[in-house]
Amino acid sequence: MTVPSDQSAAENKKADLKKAIGDACFRFRAISVVPVILLIFFLYNPIDFGSFNPILNIIGFLVALSGALTRIVAVGYAKPSTSGRENYLKAENLNTSGLYSIVRNPLYVGNFLVYNGVLIAYASPAALVFFNVFFVVNYYFIILSEENYLTNQFGSAYREYLRTVPKVIPRFSLYRENDRLFSWFKVVTRERNTTFYWITFYAVSLLVKQYKIHDGAIEHFWWHAVPVLALFALNLLLTATKRFKPV
């Protein structure tokens, strides 16, 4: 009779460990990718694809842009007190319409596209594989933490949502129109930093690629630097002149 008890205790311990890891991953989700990207720039060299390099740059930018637009749509239609940037779990409503009706985690799908777009432009297949191993493991625990919280918060309503809507691969046949108007105010307040970060990563990836491929030579440096500096200045201006309130 002690075997089932021991097995149950082991399973509970395993579940507690996974929850602790998930909570930690969620708490640091906004910054955990930064050291990984920087590590990639140091460890992995891009491949010189010659005349195909500019095409790779464009493909990478378009993939990243599609991810950024996915995030913008998800955030713009999100209900109040959801899709926040806090380092703790908080939700007073469930998002189940629009993008959330076809996939449970559109923001993380957007993140996946953004970072993969940057690394496609960087032109290192090894770096792409390394990053995606990290991404899948990291977001597995982040999503697990969110699902545990939302199940406790919303009970049967969320369990039904879990049952019908896929986690990360969209099922377009499930689409339902958004039940809220789009909010540009929320997009500007929530996504301005994200926009600055991914464009900075993209520009830096092109500079590092040039530096490594051309043995320390960087051509047209200001074509990469000016957009980043302009976004940085705009970000500072928005922060200094606006008093944002929760949406």
Secondary structure, DSSP 8 states (H G I E B T S, - for coil): -HHHHHHHHHHHHHHHHHHHHHHHHHHTTTTTHHHHHHHHHHH------GGGHHHHHHHHHHHHHHHHHHHHHHHHH--TT-S---SS---SS---SGGGGT-S-HHHHHHHHHHHHHHHHHT-HHHHHHHHHHHHHHHHHHHHHHHHHHHHHHTHHHHHHHHHS-SSS--GGG----SS---HHHHHHHHHHHHHHHHHHHHHHHHHHHHHHTTT--SSHHHHHHHHHHHHHHHHHHHHH------
